[in-house]
Structures are given as structure tokens and as C-alpha cells.
Amino acid sequence: MGPLNPLSSSDSGLNNILSHLGAINTNNRNRRTGGGSFNEVEKAAVWNKAAVIPGWDARFWRKDACGAHIKWSDYGNTSSNFGWEIDHIRPVAHGGTDALANLQALHWQNNRNKGDSLGSNYCIVSYRGK
């Protein structure tokens, strides 16, 4: 890895520094164990595992394991209150795989808080209505 420039014109300077220091891994969000992206069929299969919200259109709205509302079209959108990511229940860092049984739809903030932990105390968003 070359020299780090925290004053670079991109907003990734801080992430580059933290990643270099081992503080965070910025390269594996919404990624398969081999580094590729999940395809639409895999994304839909994970979405369908998320809980249906009674009275809401399940094609567009679900809730994650923490109870946070997530929106289908906001997949990968960390600027949204309803954005979600595909989480490895057993993190890849601990031997987790891309098997559907090991994947879940998780609000992006809950996923970021969970990181590579094996614990269940990662819920920081538990509900957000439309």
C-alpha cells in the first residue's frame, strides 16, 4: 500500500487510514466471501428471509432482526433511514460462508455496528416508520 494522503480530494482518506491501521474493513460491505457482489437472485432470497411488516407491502418493506424497517430499493444506501445490507450472520472472519442460511438483511447501521462480532448486541436501530 502506498503512502496515505488524509487530505486527498476524495472522502475516503479517513477510511484509508483506518483500514491501513486495521481499525475497520471498508472493502467487504455487501460482498461475497470471494469479494464479488451479490446478484439480484441472491439479494431477493435474502430479502425474502426478512420479517414481513403486517399491513405494509412486503415487496417493498421488511424489518430486520433488530426490528428496523428496511426498504427494498434502498439496498446499499447508507444515506437512507431504510437502507440495508446483506450481513453474514457468522462473519466471514470467523469462518462464515455465503450460504443462504448464513445471510440476513440488516439495516446498514446495525450491520456496521455488528461488524465482525459474533455477539447479538449490535442493534442500534430497532424501528423507523415510513
C-alpha positions as CSV (number, residue, x, y, z in Angstrom):
1,M,0.0,0.0,0.0
2,G,1.4,3.4,-1.0
3,P,1.6,6.5,1.2
4,L,-1.7,7.7,2.7
5,N,-3.0,11.1,2.0
6,P,-5.6,12.1,4.5
7,L,-6.2,15.4,2.7
8,S,-7.0,13.8,-0.7
9,S,-9.8,15.2,-2.7
10,S,-11.9,12.1,-2.0
11,D,-13.8,11.5,1.2
12,S,-12.1,8.1,1.6
13,G,-8.9,9.5,3.1
14,L,-10.0,8.7,6.7
15,N,-11.3,5.3,5.7
16,N,-7.9,4.6,4.0
17,I,-6.1,5.5,7.2
18,L,-8.4,3.5,9.5
19,S,-8.3,0.5,7.1
20,H,-4.5,0.7,7.0
21,L,-4.4,0.7,10.8
22,G,-6.7,-2.3,10.9
23,A,-9.5,-0.4,12.6
24,I,-12.2,-1.1,10.0
25,N,-12.5,-3.2,6.9
26,T,-14.1,-1.0,4.2
27,N,-13.9,-3.5,1.4
28,N,-16.4,-6.1,2.3
29,R,-19.8,-4.4,2.7
30,N,-22.4,-6.2,0.6
31,R,-19.8,-8.6,-0.8
32,R,-19.5,-12.3,-1.2
33,T,-16.7,-14.1,0.6
34,G,-14.7,-14.0,-2.6
35,G,-15.1,-10.3,-3.0
36,G,-17.8,-10.1,-5.7
37,S,-21.2,-8.5,-5.3
38,F,-24.4,-10.5,-4.6
39,N,-26.5,-10.9,-7.6
40,E,-30.2,-10.0,-7.8
41,V,-31.4,-13.6,-7.2
42,E,-29.3,-13.8,-4.0
43,K,-30.4,-10.4,-2.9
44,A,-34.1,-11.3,-3.4
45,A,-33.6,-14.6,-1.5
46,V,-32.0,-12.7,1.5
47,W,-34.8,-10.1,1.3
48,N,-37.4,-12.8,1.5
49,K,-35.9,-14.1,4.8
50,A,-36.6,-10.7,6.5
51,A,-39.7,-10.4,8.5
52,V,-42.9,-9.0,6.9
53,I,-44.4,-5.9,8.5
54,P,-48.1,-6.5,8.9
55,G,-50.1,-4.1,6.8
56,W,-47.1,-3.0,4.7
57,D,-46.4,-4.1,1.1
58,A,-43.8,-6.9,1.6
59,R,-42.4,-6.4,-1.9
60,F,-41.0,-3.0,-0.7
61,W,-40.9,-3.1,3.1
62,R,-39.5,-5.6,5.6
63,K,-37.9,-5.4,9.0
64,D,-34.5,-6.8,10.0
65,A,-33.6,-9.0,13.0
66,C,-33.5,-5.8,15.2
67,G,-36.9,-4.6,14.1
68,A,-35.5,-1.8,11.9
69,H,-37.6,-1.1,8.8
70,I,-35.8,-1.6,5.6
71,K,-36.8,-0.7,2.0
72,W,-36.1,-2.9,-1.0
73,S,-35.0,0.0,-3.2
74,D,-32.6,1.3,-0.6
75,Y,-30.2,-1.7,-0.7
76,G,-26.7,-0.4,-0.1
77,N,-27.9,3.2,0.5
78,T,-26.2,4.4,3.7
79,S,-27.8,7.8,3.2
80,S,-31.3,6.4,3.8
81,N,-33.1,5.8,7.0
82,F,-34.2,2.5,5.5
83,G,-31.0,1.3,3.8
84,W,-30.0,-2.3,4.2
85,E,-27.1,-4.6,3.5
86,I,-26.6,-8.3,3.3
87,D,-25.0,-9.5,6.5
88,H,-23.1,-12.7,7.2
89,I,-24.7,-13.9,10.4
90,R,-21.5,-15.8,11.2
91,P,-18.9,-13.3,9.9
92,V,-16.5,-14.4,7.2
93,A,-13.7,-13.5,9.6
94,H,-15.0,-16.3,11.8
95,G,-15.5,-18.9,9.1
96,G,-18.9,-17.8,7.8
97,T,-19.9,-18.6,4.3
98,D,-22.2,-17.2,1.6
99,A,-24.8,-20.0,2.2
100,L,-28.3,-18.5,2.3
101,A,-28.7,-19.9,5.9
102,N,-25.8,-17.6,6.9
103,L,-27.1,-14.4,5.3
104,Q,-29.6,-11.9,6.5
105,A,-31.0,-8.5,5.5
106,L,-29.8,-6.0,8.1
107,H,-30.3,-2.2,8.4
108,W,-27.0,-0.7,7.3
109,Q,-26.4,0.9,10.7
110,N,-27.0,-2.3,12.5
111,N,-24.7,-4.1,10.1
112,R,-21.9,-1.6,10.6
113,N,-22.3,-1.8,14.4
114,K,-22.2,-5.6,14.2
115,G,-19.0,-5.7,12.1
116,D,-17.2,-9.0,12.6
117,S,-18.6,-9.7,16.0
118,L,-20.3,-12.9,16.9
119,G,-22.5,-11.4,19.6
120,S,-26.1,-10.4,19.3
121,N,-25.8,-7.0,21.0
122,Y,-25.5,-4.9,17.8
123,C,-28.9,-3.4,17.3
124,I,-28.7,0.4,17.3
125,V,-31.7,0.9,15.0
126,S,-34.8,-1.0,16.0
127,Y,-37.7,0.8,14.4
128,R,-38.2,3.6,11.9
129,G,-41.7,4.1,10.4
130,K,-42.3,5.5,6.9
